Amino acid sequence: MEATTRAEPAWGVDSEYGRLLDVLLCPPAHFRWLPTSAISRATLASELVFSHDDAVRQHAEMVSVYEDAGVEVHYLEPDENLPYQVFARDSSINVPAGPIVTQCAQSWRRGEYAAVIRFYQQQGIPIANMVTAGSLEGGDFMIVEPGVAAIGTGEERTQEQAARQVAGWLEREGWEVRVERIPPHFLHIDVLACMLGEKLAAVCVEQASNGFVAWLESKGVEIVPVTLAAALKLGVNGVCLGGDRVLSTAESKDLNERLRALGLTVYDPELSSFTLGGGGAHCLMQAIRRERVGG
């Protein structure tokens, strides 16, 4: 893989809603359902049967949405020992300084650091930092606006000491960071809440703390409420492509209807092979370059 040089904006992101320019995905070559969360455990306890062909087809449909939106798609090298590597959100996060390599908690995900480090090195993208204080997964990191972020910690995946480590790095750069305790059955904060546009977030208000909702509202964020039942089917887990465009899933019917009522354009490919395994559109991607929206 040849190193890539970029004109401005540089690699990294300062928001979840600046126009998405480059995205990091992982092919579902080795994906299968494992008991990684309450969501996937319920799926495995049902009579549903995983289809690799369906997963490949659905992932390709999602990729076509990115390509049609003018987003450059990059891929991690899939490792047969890492079936959940397809959820590229978790092995790193991105901030204005570039990527921070995380530490996944579960044994079948711990090795994901290797492919993501190789990717950034081969692309010539300087790694800003690496989490060392404990486990922290990318699905627990949410930029609300430039210089403001929330880090979820349910202790099942992201430990508070690791959240505090990342918060400390950002706070020294002048950020405001809220470390938010989330119910462990939500796995990551992006199952509970997700920024889907400037001053716009989908939130499971039934389960989010009053303090967290009030904090978001104090930033001028409009809350699109999502029910607990929908959230546990990845009903908040969308991606802002920039402007009024959102990538969601066909399964997130309630969210999609609410977003369209707000005048947004919603792309909703079928991603049931992944949502039944515990991750949605947001979980499947890591934004590695967006247009900067901060001053």
C-alpha positions in Angstrom: 0.0 0.0 0.0 1.5 3.3 -1.0 1.7 6.2 1.4 -0.8 9.0 0.6 -0.3 12.7 0.9 -3.2 15.0 1.4 -3.8 18.7 0.9 -5.9 20.5 3.6 -7.9 19.6 5.4 -5.4 17.3 7.1 -6.1 13.8 8.3 -8.3 13.7 11.3 -11.7 15.2 12.3 -13.0 18.0 14.5 -16.6 17.0 14.4 -19.0 14.2 13.6 -20.8 16.3 10.9 -18.2 18.0 8.7 -18.4 16.6 5.2 -17.0 13.1 5.2 -14.0 12.8 2.9 -12.3 9.5 3.9 -13.7 6.6 5.8 -12.0 3.5 7.1 -13.9 0.2 6.9 -13.0 -3.5 7.1 -14.3 -6.2 4.8 -16.6 -8.8 6.5 -14.4 -11.7 5.2 -14.3 -13.3 8.6 -17.3 -11.9 10.3 -19.7 -14.1 12.2 -22.0 -13.6 15.2 -20.3 -14.0 18.6 -21.7 -13.4 22.1 -20.1 -10.0 22.4 -23.1 -8.1 23.8 -26.7 -8.4 25.0 -27.8 -7.7 21.4 -25.7 -10.5 19.8 -26.4 -12.9 22.7 -30.2 -12.5 22.1 -29.6 -13.1 18.3 -27.6 -16.3 19.0 -30.4 -17.5 21.4 -33.0 -17.0 18.6 -33.6 -19.2 15.6 -31.9 -16.8 13.3 -29.0 -18.2 11.2 -26.0 -16.1 10.1 -25.5 -15.9 6.4 -22.0 -14.8 5.2 -23.3 -14.1 1.7 -25.9 -11.7 3.2 -23.2 -10.0 5.2 -21.0 -9.5 2.1 -23.9 -8.2 0.1 -25.1 -5.8 2.7 -21.6 -4.4 3.4 -21.1 -3.8 -0.3 -24.4 -1.9 -0.4 -23.2 0.3 2.4 -19.9 0.9 0.6 -21.8 2.0 -2.5 -23.5 4.7 -0.4 -20.1 6.1 0.6 -18.8 6.0 -3.0 -22.0 7.6 -4.4 -21.5 10.4 -1.8 -18.0 11.0 -3.0 -16.3 9.5 0.1 -13.0 7.8 -0.4 -13.1 4.3 1.1 -10.1 2.7 2.8 -9.9 -0.8 4.2 -8.2 -2.5 7.1 -6.6 -5.9 6.2 -9.0 -8.5 7.6 -7.5 -11.1 10.0 -9.1 -14.5 10.2 -8.6 -14.4 14.0 -10.6 -11.2 14.4 -14.2 -11.8 13.4 -15.5 -8.5 14.9 -12.8 -6.4 13.2 -15.5 -5.5 10.7 -16.6 -2.9 13.2 -13.9 -0.5 12.3 -15.2 2.2 14.7 -13.6 0.5 17.7 -9.9 0.0 17.0 -9.1 3.8 16.8 -10.7 7.2 17.2 -9.9 10.4 15.3 -9.4 13.9 16.5 -7.9 17.0 14.8 -4.4 15.8 15.6 -5.1 12.5 13.8 -5.8 9.0 15.0 -5.6 7.6 18.5 -5.2 3.8 18.6 -7.5 2.2 21.2 -7.5 -1.0 23.2 -10.4 -3.4 22.7 -11.6 -5.3 25.7 -12.6 -8.7 24.6 -10.1 -11.5 23.8 -11.4 -11.9 20.2 -10.9 -8.2 19.6 -7.6 -7.3 21.3 -5.5 -8.0 18.3 -7.3 -5.4 16.2 -4.7 -2.8 17.1 -2.2 -4.5 14.8 -4.1 -3.9 11.5 -5.1 -0.4 12.4 -1.5 0.6 13.3 -0.3 -0.9 10.0 -3.0 0.9 8.1 -2.1 4.4 9.5 1.7 3.7 9.0 1.3 2.5 5.5 -0.8 5.5 4.6 1.7 7.9 6.1 -0.9 9.1 8.7 0.9 10.1 11.9 -0.6 8.4 15.0 -1.4 11.0 17.6 -1.4 8.7 20.6 -2.2 5.2 21.9 -4.4 4.2 24.8 -2.4 2.4 27.5 -4.4 2.9 30.8 -7.0 0.2 30.1 -9.6 -0.8 27.5 -11.3 1.9 25.4 -13.2 1.3 22.2 -14.0 3.8 19.5 -17.8 3.4 19.8 -17.5 5.1 23.2 -16.1 8.4 21.8 -18.4 11.1 20.5 -17.4 14.5 19.3 -20.4 16.8 20.0 -18.8 19.9 18.4 -15.3 21.1 17.9 -13.6 21.1 21.2 -16.4 19.2 23.0 -16.6 15.4 23.4 -18.3 12.7 25.4 -16.7 9.4 26.3 -18.9 6.6 27.5 -17.8 4.1 30.1 -19.9 1.1 31.0 -16.9 -0.8 32.3 -17.8 -3.7 30.1 -15.8 -2.3 27.1 -14.4 1.1 28.0 -12.9 1.4 31.5 -13.0 4.7 33.3 -9.2 5.0 33.7 -8.8 4.7 29.9 -11.5 7.3 29.3 -9.8 9.6 31.8 -6.5 9.1 29.9 -8.0 10.2 26.6 -10.0 13.0 28.3 -6.7 14.3 29.8 -5.0 14.4 26.4 -7.9 16.4 25.0 -8.3 18.7 28.0 -4.7 19.7 27.7 -5.6 20.9 24.2 -8.4 23.0 25.6 -11.3 20.5 25.0 -14.3 20.0 27.3 -14.8 16.3 27.8 -17.6 14.6 29.7 -16.9 11.1 30.8 -20.4 9.5 31.0 -21.3 6.4 32.8 -23.6 4.4 30.5 -25.7 1.3 31.3 -23.5 -1.7 30.4 -26.2 -3.3 28.2 -25.7 -0.5 25.8 -22.1 -1.6 25.1 -21.0 1.7 23.7 -22.2 5.3 23.9 -23.1 5.2 20.1 -25.8 2.7 20.9 -27.3 5.2 23.4 -26.6 8.5 21.5 -25.1 9.6 18.1 -24.4 13.0 16.6 -26.2 13.0 13.2 -25.6 16.6 12.2 -24.6 20.0 13.5 -26.5 20.5 16.8 -28.5 17.3 16.1 -28.3 14.0 18.0 -30.4 10.8 18.2 -30.6 9.8 21.8 -32.4 7.0 23.7 -33.8 9.4 26.3 -35.4 6.5 28.3 -31.9 5.3 29.3 -29.6 8.3 29.0 -29.0 10.1 32.2 -30.8 13.4 32.8 -27.4 15.0 33.3 -26.2 13.8 29.9 -29.4 15.0 28.1 -29.2 18.4 29.8 -25.5 18.7 28.9 -26.3 18.1 25.3 -29.1 20.5 25.3 -26.9 23.1 27.0 -24.7 22.9 23.8 -27.8 23.7 21.7 -28.2 20.1 20.5 -31.6 19.1 19.3 -32.5 15.7 20.5 -34.2 13.2 18.3 -35.7 10.7 20.8 -35.4 7.0 20.0 -37.1 4.3 22.1 -35.2 1.7 24.1 -36.5 -1.1 21.9 -35.3 0.7 18.8 -31.9 1.7 20.4 -31.2 -2.0 21.2 -31.6 -2.7 17.5 -29.0 0.0 16.8 -31.7 2.6 16.2 -29.5 5.6 17.0 -26.4 4.3 15.2 -26.1 6.6 12.1 -23.4 8.5 10.3 -23.5 12.1 9.1 -22.1 12.3 5.6 -22.1 16.1 5.8 -24.7 18.7 5.4 -28.2 17.2 5.6 -27.2 13.6 4.5 -27.3 10.7 7.0 -26.3 7.1 6.5 -28.6 4.9 8.6 -30.0 1.4 8.1 -33.2 0.0 6.8 -33.8 -1.5 10.3 -33.9 2.0 11.9 -37.3 2.8 10.6 -38.4 5.1 13.5 -35.2 7.2 13.3 -35.3 7.4 9.5 -38.8 8.7 9.6 -38.0 11.3 12.2 -34.9 12.5 10.3 -36.8 12.8 7.0 -39.4 14.8 8.8 -36.7 17.2 9.7 -35.8 17.5 6.0 -32.7 15.3 6.0 -31.7 13.0 3.2 -31.4 9.5 4.7 -29.6 6.5 3.0 -30.8 3.3 4.6 -29.2 0.1 3.2 -30.1 -3.2 4.8 -27.5 -4.0 7.5 -29.3 -6.7 9.5 -26.4 -9.1 9.4 -24.5 -6.6 11.4 -27.2 -5.0 13.6 -28.1 -8.5 14.8 -24.5 -9.0 15.6 -24.4 -5.9 17.7 -23.3 -3.1 15.4 -24.8 -0.6 13.0 -23.7 1.9 10.4 -21.7 4.0 12.8 -20.0 0.9 14.3 -18.9 -0.2 10.9 -16.9 2.9 10.1 -14.2 5.2 11.4 -14.1 8.7 9.9 -10.4 9.5 9.2 -10.9 12.8 7.4 -13.7 15.3 7.4 -13.9 18.9 6.3 -13.1 21.0 9.4 -16.0 23.0 10.9 -14.2 24.6 13.8 -12.7 28.1 13.7 
